[in-house]
Amino acid sequence: MDLSGQHPGTRFATLAVVVSLATTTGCTAPDEHGAALSAAVASVAMTSTERLANDLSEADAAFERGDSETLAQRLRSIDLAGATPSDASGKDALQEWRASAPKETRALRGRVLGPAYLSGTLAPGALVHTEQLLMGGKSVSIAAGTAPREGVHLRIARADGKTVCEQSPAHARECRFVPTYTQRYRIELRNSGKRDARYHIVFD
């Protein structure tokens, strides 16, 4: 169920239908109801940038546990988004994922210009940052997919140091804003957890 392009009112109305169906159907076990409803709510609530960040994180996790079926599903979603890794770590990871996925999985041709992303690992207490030149007057969407999902903090600041957006926990929570003029922005991820965290920062 992909409702990311719908008007907010339509998306909420659709969500209400999903909730109604999940609570009135009696032929499925309660735990199955809960799982289906959680998946539907997550799909409705996520923007395309948040969804891509989540797909990258889930693909990473599926690769680590050897779940080729889930990995293939996530790769198809990543391909459809037209996403491109913009660093060596992300490119290496994508090649490993593809090599581990079923042979019938093929790279799909998505948008000509899709979102870019950065991948890496953060040690406990560590911070990683990157700078991006963002165009004035053009909407920007940034999100991070992390594993674990808790303990990683996202912060975006202007060149003068003023914070424009923060998300904690960062996982699949979008920062969307419109720069007033073209300038460089600093994007930071900090791991306040007690173990290493894998991350994928999405820019769109």
C-alpha positions, -999 to +999 in steps of 0.1 A: +000+000+000+018+031-012-001+063-002+029+087-001+016+108-030-019+112-017-033+143-001-030+141+037-068+140+041-070+111+017-042+093+035-059+097+069-092+085+054-075+054+040-059+048+073-093+049+090-106+022+066-075+001+074-082+004+111-119-003+107-111-035+087-085-047+111-108-043+141-140-057+126-127-088+107-131-119+129-114-147+108-078-139+117-059-144+150-055-112+171-017-113+168-020-114+130-044-084+132-018-065+151+010-073+127-011-063+096-023-031+112+012-021+123+025-026+087-004-006+073+000+023+097+038+024+090+032+025+053+006+053+055+027+074+079+061+073+061+071+097+035+091+085+005+124+096+021+116+079+054+105+048+036+138+046+017+158+051+049+138+023+065+143+000+034+180+006+035+182-003+072+160-034+067+180-046+037+212-042+058+196-063+087+183-089+062+217-093+047+233-098+082+209-125+092+209-142+058+173-135+049+175-135+011+137-132+006+134-100+026+166-087+012+152-091-024+120-073-014+139-044+001+163-042-029+133-039-053+119-010-032+154+007-032+156+003-070+121+017-076+131+047-055+160+053-079+184+056-050+221+059-055+249+054-029+272+084-029+301+069-010+323+039-013+309+021+017+274+024+004+284+011-031+303-019-016+273-027+006+249-026-023+271-049-043+272-074-014+234-072-010+228-079-047+253-108-047+234-124-018+199-118-032+182-145-053+194-146-089+161-136-103+164-102-085+173-076-111+182-039-107+151-019-118+153+014-136+136+040-114+137+077-117+165+093-137+174+114-108+167+096-075+177+103-040+213+097-028+224+081+004+255+077+027+262+045+046+285+036+075+289+025+111+290+046+142+307+034+174+291+042+208+294+079+216+307+087+181+295+114+157+296+115+119+289+145+098+287+156+062+281+189+044+257+193+016+251+224-006+213+229-006+195+251-031+175+281-019+138+279-024+138+241-031+123+217-007+148+193+009+141+160+026+166+142+048+161+110+068+183+082+083+177+045+086+196+031+116+201-002+133+195-003+162+165+021+158+171+037+192+200+058+204+210+076+172+203+114+170+200+134+137+208+171+136+208+195+106+224+230+109+230+259+087+265+272+079+262+297+109+255+268+133+218+274+137+199+241+140+171+238+115+159+203+124+166+175+149+152+140+152+158+116+181+156+087+176+166+093+140+153+061+124+130+068+095+120+103+108+122+129+081+136+164+083+119+185+056+125+222+051+131+249+024+164+268+026+159+305+023+189+308+001+216+285-013+242+275+013+260+246+029+243+226+056+259+203+081+241+169+087+252+151+119+244+117+133+254+109+169+253+075+185+244+078+221+238+041+225+260+014+240+268-006+208+278+001+172+250+015+149+247+010+112+233+041+094+220+052+060+215+089+055+191+097+026+190+130+008+162+139-016 
